[in-house]
Every structure is written in C-alpha cells, then in structure tokens.
Amino acid sequence: MELFVGTLPPDVTRNALRTLFQPYCRHTTVRLEVKRFTDGSEARFGVVAFDSDRLARQAMRQLDGKVVNGSPVRVRRFSYRGGRGTPPRDNGDRRRRETPPEGDQ
C-alpha cells in the first residue's frame, strides 16, 4: 500500500519523511515531490510505500494531523488519478505509436 503525505512544510527532506514513518515499517520507499505553480508558489508532498497494508493503515491513523516543522500533515491512501498523473503503462515499448489519419492506411 502507498500513502500520500500532503501539506508538508518547505524545509522537510526525504530523510525526515523516512524517519517519520520508520517506526511503522523499516523497509519503506519514500518519494518527495514538489509541485510548482505558475505564480511561483510550490506544494510539497510525499508518497510512502509499505510492504504491509496493516502497518500502512496504522501509520495513516497515527500520523494524520501530526505537526511536522510547524505544519499539520495529511496522510491518506495514495491512488493514481486519471489524466496527467496516471503512470505510463510498461508494455516494453516506450515509443509513442502514431495512429495514421483515416484514409492514409
């Protein structure tokens, strides 16, 4: 299971995020992302992958709303959204295949 960790303060690091979740699972994969907006502001969020759904749910219950460096963080179950946030499918061929216009076949 993967957890989304939102509303992270600007000074949080990947190691700090890993340390926050370490009591719940020693072997976690942690990604820290920064989304930049056109007005120059940015939002930081993390995705933490767990081997155990039970431990992920426990971490979610206990860490949601916890104050980290002055900011209460949001911890939710991570799910991919459609559109631009959808991960590419790995079909072995990463080249984009162009569909010929009708009549040019």
N, C-alpha and C positions, 0 to 999 in steps of 0.2 A: 504494500500500500504506500502511496505517496501522500504527503501532507503539504498544503500550501501555507506559507507563513507570510502574512502581509503586515502592512503598516510598520515596517522596520525602520529604525532611525538611520540617518545618513552615515553615521560612523560605525555601523555594525559591519563586521567582517565575516567571511566564510568560516573561519576558525571559531569565532564567537558563537555563530549559529550552530556549528557542530557541537561545541561544548554545552550549549543549552539543551540539546537533545540527547547527549551522551548517556545520562542516567537511565534512559529508556531503551537504548539499544547501542551496543558498541560498534556495530558494523553498519553505519548509515552512510548513504550517499547524499551529499549536500551540494545544492547549486544555489548560488546567489545571483540574482538578476537585477539589472537596473533598467527601468523603462524611462526614456527621456521624452518629454513633451515639447511641443513647438514653442511654448512660452519660456523654455529654459529650465523649468522645474523637472524633477525626477522622482520616481517612486521606486523603492527597493522592496523586493520580495524574495523569498526563498522557497525551494522545493526540497523536501527531505524524504528520501526513500527508506522504507523499513522492510526487513525480511518478515516481520511478524505483524499481522493485522491487529492482534490483541495489544501489542506494545504500542503500535501507532495510535490506536484509539485511546489508550491510557495517556499517552503524551498529549494528544489533542485535548482531552478533558482537563488535564492539569496545567497546560501551558497557555490555553486560550485566555487572553486578557492579561497575562503576566506582563509586568512592566519591565522592558529591556532598555537601558540607557534613556529612561525618561518617557518612553513610548509604549503604550499597551499594544501588544502584538495580537494579531488574529491568526488562529490556527484552524484550518479547515481541511477536509479531504480534498485532494487535488484531482481535478478532472480536466481533460483537454476540451477546449471549446472548438467548435467548427470554425471554418474560415482561416484567417492568417495564423492563428495559434495552433492549428492542427499539425502534429508532427508528420513529416513525409513518410509514406509507406516505403519500406525497403523491399523492392521487388528484384533487386540485383542489378537493375539498370537505372542509373540515376539521371540519365539524359532525358530531357523533355521530348516527348514524341509529338510532333505536329500532326494535326489531322488535316488532310488536304481538303480544300473547299469542294463543295459538291460540284460534280461535272468535270473535275480535274483528275479523276482517278484513273 
